[in-house]
């Protein structure tokens, strides 16, 4: 549970950052970031992952989980590029997982190459992409935000709509929809590895469903009120909660509430907001966040982030809520709540009442 705890963040944009050749990203990419997409163009459940090691070295990976009629399949290749060029071009490649005696693996390697070159070419032609770009839907929600571009994309069946989002690393592709509006290629995970020994990208896993749970099936016992405070932030709890740190309250091992102040190096604007949201939605430290079950709601002064995540070692799915409220100057008030998804559903009204009590 404490893996989901975040007490204080310093947003520092002085880190080593860059973009792929041929365009400039609104939010620079950084070493260790990765992205996974669900690719419905295959006949079986399939995912495509891209990982950045530095501004010249990357990995792209195909992953299909074990199915009733097929074993797990992984095809992966390491490649390098020349960042000084004005277009994407591989300067070296090491195919680390593939069977060249298997025609399917050869086809997958070629498909991965096509994805990289096609995404790069289309992103370069798009030019500048920011929340101020004409036609860009901004400050609505995670699924609605972005720029929709109609395109002919033979790899995905012809006429499609590509939704670009500044928050998504590398090529900014968030989703590709067919002419019926159905997603055929969509981002399901953002992530960040901490070192070369971090296996989070290599052990990508679909966040499992919680299963059928009756909402509000557990009625918490009434207990005397308790107010959690940090500065001007307040949230109403009860005596089933205990203060375990200056800014953290726990309900046994069931749930955590954290209050903090986030320091940025610039006042709140689209760049700071989107950079912070991206960081908070990135899988890291051994847990996977299911992006296609996340939502981000932009209010007048507050951003609310809802997400499901999965810790593989404990095989538990967690539900998290994060509130960000911009203050004058360069700080945000921050509330974080986390519990298992099953516990949240069983006591949903109780936990929602706690979240509604938050003030700052």
C-alpha positions as CSV (number, residue, x, y, z in Angstrom):
1,X,0.0,0.0,0.0
2,X,2.8,2.5,0.8
3,X,4.1,2.1,-2.7
4,X,1.1,4.3,-3.6
5,X,2.1,7.0,-1.1
6,X,3.6,10.2,-2.3
7,X,4.5,12.8,0.3
8,X,6.3,15.6,-1.6
9,X,7.1,16.2,-5.3
10,X,9.5,18.7,-6.7
11,X,8.8,19.2,-10.4
12,X,12.2,20.1,-11.9
13,X,12.3,20.5,-15.6
14,X,16.1,20.8,-15.7
15,X,16.5,17.0,-16.1
16,X,18.0,15.5,-19.2
17,X,15.2,15.7,-21.8
18,X,14.7,15.4,-25.5
19,X,12.4,14.5,-28.3
20,X,12.6,12.1,-31.2
21,X,14.0,13.6,-34.5
22,X,12.0,15.9,-36.7
23,X,9.7,17.6,-34.1
24,X,9.7,19.2,-30.7
25,X,7.5,17.7,-28.0
26,X,5.4,20.0,-25.8
27,X,6.6,17.8,-22.8
28,X,10.1,16.6,-23.4
29,X,10.7,12.9,-23.1
30,X,13.2,11.7,-20.5
31,X,15.4,8.5,-20.0
32,X,13.5,5.6,-18.6
33,X,10.0,6.6,-19.8
34,X,7.9,4.0,-21.6
35,X,4.5,3.6,-23.2
36,X,2.3,0.5,-23.9
37,X,-0.5,0.3,-26.5
38,X,-3.2,-2.3,-26.9
39,X,-3.1,-3.3,-30.6
40,X,-6.4,-4.7,-31.9
41,X,-5.1,-5.3,-35.4
42,X,-3.8,-8.7,-34.4
43,X,-6.1,-11.7,-34.1
44,X,-5.1,-12.3,-30.5
45,X,-4.8,-9.9,-27.5
46,X,-1.6,-7.9,-28.3
47,X,0.4,-5.0,-26.9
48,X,3.2,-2.8,-28.3
49,X,5.6,-1.2,-25.9
50,X,8.3,1.5,-26.5
51,X,11.0,2.3,-24.0
52,X,13.6,5.1,-24.1
53,X,17.0,4.5,-22.5
54,X,18.5,7.8,-23.7
55,X,18.3,10.1,-26.7
56,X,19.9,7.5,-29.0
57,X,18.8,4.1,-27.5
58,X,15.3,2.6,-27.4
59,X,13.5,-0.7,-27.2
60,X,10.3,-1.7,-29.0
61,X,8.5,-4.8,-27.8
62,X,5.5,-7.0,-28.9
63,X,3.7,-8.8,-26.1
64,X,0.8,-11.3,-26.3
65,X,-0.3,-12.9,-23.1
66,X,-0.9,-16.6,-22.9
67,X,-4.3,-17.6,-24.3
68,X,-6.3,-20.8,-24.3
69,X,-5.2,-21.6,-27.8
70,X,-1.7,-20.0,-27.9
71,X,1.3,-19.6,-25.6
72,X,2.7,-16.3,-24.5
73,X,4.6,-14.5,-27.2
74,X,7.3,-11.8,-26.9
75,X,9.3,-10.2,-29.7
76,X,11.7,-7.4,-28.8
77,X,14.4,-5.3,-30.5
78,X,16.9,-2.8,-29.2
79,X,17.7,0.0,-31.7
80,X,19.6,3.3,-31.9
81,X,18.9,6.5,-33.8
82,X,20.8,9.6,-34.8
83,X,19.0,12.4,-32.8
84,X,20.8,15.1,-34.9
85,X,18.8,14.1,-38.1
86,X,15.6,15.8,-39.1
87,X,13.8,12.4,-39.5
88,X,13.6,9.0,-37.8
89,X,16.3,6.6,-39.0
90,X,17.7,3.5,-37.2
91,X,21.5,3.5,-37.0
92,X,21.7,0.1,-35.3
93,X,19.6,-2.8,-34.1
94,X,19.9,-5.8,-31.9
95,X,16.9,-8.2,-32.0
96,X,17.0,-9.6,-28.5
97,X,13.8,-11.8,-28.5
98,X,12.7,-13.4,-31.8
99,X,12.8,-16.7,-33.6
100,X,14.0,-16.1,-37.2
101,X,12.9,-19.6,-38.1
102,X,9.4,-18.5,-37.3
103,X,7.8,-16.5,-40.1
104,X,5.3,-14.9,-37.6
105,X,8.2,-13.5,-35.6
106,X,9.8,-12.1,-38.8
107,X,6.5,-10.4,-39.7
108,X,6.2,-9.0,-36.2
109,X,9.7,-7.5,-36.4
110,X,8.9,-5.9,-39.7
111,X,5.6,-4.6,-38.3
112,X,7.4,-3.0,-35.3
113,X,9.7,-1.2,-37.8
114,X,6.7,0.0,-39.7
115,X,5.1,1.4,-36.6
116,X,8.2,3.4,-35.7
117,X,8.7,4.9,-39.2
118,X,5.0,5.5,-39.8
119,X,4.4,7.2,-36.4
120,X,7.5,9.3,-36.8
121,X,6.6,10.4,-40.3
122,X,3.0,11.3,-39.4
123,X,4.1,13.1,-36.2
124,X,6.7,15.2,-38.1
125,X,4.1,16.2,-40.7
126,X,1.8,17.2,-37.9
127,X,4.2,19.9,-36.7
128,X,3.8,21.8,-33.5
129,X,1.4,20.1,-31.0
130,X,0.4,22.0,-27.9
131,X,-2.9,22.5,-26.0
132,X,-3.2,25.8,-27.9
133,X,-3.0,24.1,-31.3
134,X,-6.1,24.8,-33.4
135,X,-8.7,22.1,-32.9
136,X,-7.0,20.7,-29.8
137,X,-9.5,19.8,-27.1
138,X,-8.0,21.0,-23.8
139,X,-8.9,20.8,-20.1
140,X,-11.9,18.5,-20.6
141,X,-11.0,15.0,-19.5
142,X,-8.4,12.3,-20.2
143,X,-10.4,10.6,-22.9
144,X,-11.6,13.8,-24.6
145,X,-8.4,15.9,-24.6
146,X,-6.3,15.9,-27.7
147,X,-6.2,16.7,-31.4
148,X,-8.1,14.4,-33.8
149,X,-6.6,13.9,-37.3
150,X,-8.3,11.9,-40.0
151,X,-5.8,9.8,-42.0
152,X,-5.4,6.9,-44.4
153,X,-3.4,4.3,-42.4
154,X,-3.1,0.9,-44.3
155,X,-1.6,-0.9,-41.3
156,X,-4.8,-0.3,-39.5
157,X,-7.3,-0.9,-42.3
158,X,-7.5,2.4,-44.1
159,X,-9.5,5.3,-43.0
160,X,-8.8,6.1,-39.3
161,X,-8.8,8.9,-36.8
162,X,-5.5,9.5,-34.9
163,X,-5.9,11.2,-31.5
164,X,-2.7,13.0,-30.5
165,X,-2.2,14.1,-26.8
166,X,0.7,16.2,-25.5
167,X,0.7,14.1,-22.4
168,X,1.7,10.8,-24.2
169,X,5.4,10.3,-24.6
170,X,7.4,9.9,-27.8
171,X,5.0,10.3,-30.8
172,X,2.0,11.7,-28.7
173,X,-0.3,9.1,-30.2
174,X,-3.0,8.4,-27.6
175,X,-5.5,6.4,-29.6
176,X,-6.3,5.3,-33.2
177,X,-10.0,4.7,-34.0
178,X,-11.5,3.0,-37.1
179,X,-14.3,4.7,-39.2
180,X,-16.9,3.4,-36.6
181,X,-15.2,5.3,-33.8
182,X,-13.9,2.0,-32.2
183,X,-10.3,2.1,-30.7
184,X,-8.0,-0.2,-32.6
185,X,-4.7,1.0,-31.1
186,X,-4.8,2.8,-27.8
187,X,-2.4,3.8,-25.0
188,X,-3.0,1.6,-21.9
189,X,0.1,2.4,-19.8
190,X,2.7,5.1,-19.3
191,X,5.7,4.3,-17.2
192,X,9.1,5.1,-15.9
193,X,11.9,2.7,-15.0
194,X,14.4,3.9,-12.4
195,X,17.5,2.0,-13.6
196,X,18.8,-0.7,-16.0
197,X,17.9,-3.3,-13.3
198,X,14.2,-2.1,-13.2
199,X,12.1,-4.8,-14.9
200,X,8.8,-3.0,-15.0
201,X,8.8,-2.5,-18.7
202,X,9.8,-6.1,-19.4
203,X,7.1,-7.5,-17.1
204,X,4.2,-5.5,-18.4
205,X,0.9,-7.1,-17.4
206,X,-2.7,-6.3,-18.1
207,X,-4.3,-5.0,-14.9
208,X,-6.8,-7.7,-13.9
209,X,-10.5,-7.0,-13.4
210,X,-11.6,-6.8,-9.8
211,X,-14.5,-9.2,-10.4
212,X,-18.1,-8.8,-9.4
213,X,-18.4,-6.9,-6.1
214,X,-21.6,-5.5,-4.6
215,X,-21.2,-1.8,-4.1
216,X,-21.7,-0.6,-0.5
217,X,-22.0,-4.1,0.7
218,X,-20.0,-3.2,3.9
219,X,-21.4,-0.5,6.1
220,X,-18.7,1.1,8.3
221,X,-19.5,1.5,11.9
222,X,-20.0,5.1,13.1
223,X,-17.0,6.5,14.9
224,X,-16.1,9.9,16.4
225,X,-14.9,12.4,14.0
226,X,-11.2,13.1,13.2
227,X,-9.9,15.9,11.0
228,X,-6.7,15.4,9.0
229,X,-4.9,18.8,8.5
230,X,-1.9,20.1,6.7
231,X,-1.6,23.9,6.4
232,X,-4.9,25.1,5.0
233,X,-5.9,21.6,3.8
234,X,-8.5,19.6,5.7
235,X,-10.2,16.3,5.2
236,X,-12.8,14.7,7.6
237,X,-11.9,11.2,8.7
238,X,-13.0,9.2,11.8
239,X,-11.2,7.4,14.7
240,X,-10.7,4.3,12.6
241,X,-7.9,6.3,11.0
242,X,-4.5,6.8,12.6
243,X,-1.9,9.5,11.9
244,X,1.3,7.6,10.9
245,X,3.3,10.6,9.6
246,X,2.9,14.3,9.8
247,X,1.0,14.3,6.5
248,X,-0.2,10.7,6.2
249,X,-3.2,8.9,7.8
250,X,-3.9,5.1,7.5
251,X,-6.9,3.0,8.1
252,X,-5.1,-0.1,9.3
253,X,-3.7,-1.7,6.1
254,X,-6.9,-0.9,4.2
255,X,-6.5,2.7,3.0
256,X,-4.1,5.7,3.0
257,X,-4.8,9.5,2.9
258,X,-1.9,11.8,2.2
259,X,-1.8,15.6,2.2
260,X,1.1,17.5,0.7
261,X,2.3,20.6,-1.0
262,X,3.9,20.1,-4.4
263,X,6.6,22.6,-5.5
264,X,7.0,23.4,-9.1
265,X,9.6,25.6,-10.8
266,X,7.0,27.7,-12.5
267,X,3.4,28.9,-11.9
268,X,0.6,26.6,-13.0
269,X,-0.1,26.6,-16.7
270,X,-0.8,23.9,-19.3
271,X,2.9,22.8,-19.4
272,X,3.2,22.4,-15.7
273,X,-0.3,20.8,-15.3
274,X,0.3,18.2,-18.1
275,X,3.8,17.4,-16.9
276,X,2.5,16.8,-13.4
277,X,-0.4,14.7,-14.6
278,X,1.9,12.6,-16.8
279,X,4.2,12.0,-13.8
280,X,1.3,11.0,-11.5
281,X,-0.1,8.6,-14.1
282,X,3.2,6.8,-14.9
283,X,3.7,3.3,-13.6
284,X,6.8,3.0,-11.4
285,X,8.2,1.3,-8.3
286,X,6.7,-2.1,-9.1
287,X,3.1,-1.1,-9.8
288,X,1.2,-0.8,-13.1
289,X,-1.3,1.9,-13.7
290,X,-4.1,1.0,-16.1
291,X,-4.4,4.1,-18.2
292,X,-7.5,3.2,-20.1
293,X,-9.3,2.9,-16.7
294,X,-8.0,6.3,-15.5
295,X,-9.8,9.6,-15.7
296,X,-8.6,13.2,-15.3
297,X,-11.2,15.8,-14.6
298,X,-10.2,19.5,-15.1
299,X,-12.1,21.9,-12.9
300,X,-11.8,25.6,-12.6
301,X,-9.1,25.5,-10.0
302,X,-8.6,21.8,-9.3
303,X,-7.5,18.7,-11.3
304,X,-8.9,15.3,-10.1
305,X,-7.1,12.1,-11.2
306,X,-8.8,8.7,-10.7
307,X,-6.8,5.5,-11.5
308,X,-6.6,1.7,-11.1
309,X,-3.2,0.1,-10.5
310,X,-1.9,-3.3,-9.9
311,X,1.0,-4.5,-7.8
312,X,2.1,-7.8,-9.3
313,X,4.0,-9.0,-6.2
314,X,0.8,-8.8,-4.1
315,X,-1.6,-9.5,-7.0
316,X,-3.9,-6.7,-5.7
317,X,-5.7,-4.0,-7.7
318,X,-5.8,-0.6,-6.1
319,X,-8.0,2.4,-6.6
320,X,-6.4,5.9,-6.2
321,X,-7.7,9.4,-6.2
322,X,-5.5,12.5,-6.4
323,X,-6.6,16.1,-6.2
324,X,-4.3,18.9,-7.4
325,X,-5.2,22.5,-6.5
326,X,-3.0,25.3,-7.9
327,X,-2.0,28.0,-5.5
328,X,-0.7,31.5,-6.2
329,X,2.9,31.2,-7.0
330,X,4.6,27.8,-7.7
331,X,2.8,25.3,-5.5
332,X,-0.1,22.9,-5.5
333,X,-2.1,21.6,-2.6
334,X,-2.3,17.8,-3.0
335,X,-4.6,15.1,-1.7
336,X,-3.9,11.4,-2.4
337,X,-6.3,8.6,-1.4
338,X,-5.6,4.9,-2.0
339,X,-7.2,1.6,-1.1
340,X,-7.8,-1.8,-2.7
341,X,-10.4,-1.6,-5.5
342,X,-12.5,-4.2,-3.8
343,X,-12.5,-2.3,-0.5
344,X,-13.4,0.9,-2.2
345,X,-16.3,-0.7,-4.0
346,X,-17.6,-2.4,-0.9
347,X,-17.5,0.9,1.1
348,X,-17.9,3.4,-1.8
349,X,-20.3,5.8,-0.2
350,X,-18.1,6.0,2.9
351,X,-14.9,6.8,1.0
352,X,-16.7,9.1,-1.4
353,X,-17.9,11.1,1.6
354,X,-14.4,11.4,2.9
355,X,-13.2,12.7,-0.5
356,X,-16.1,15.2,-0.7
357,X,-15.1,16.6,2.7
358,X,-11.7,17.8,1.4
359,X,-11.2,21.5,1.5
360,X,-8.3,23.9,1.1
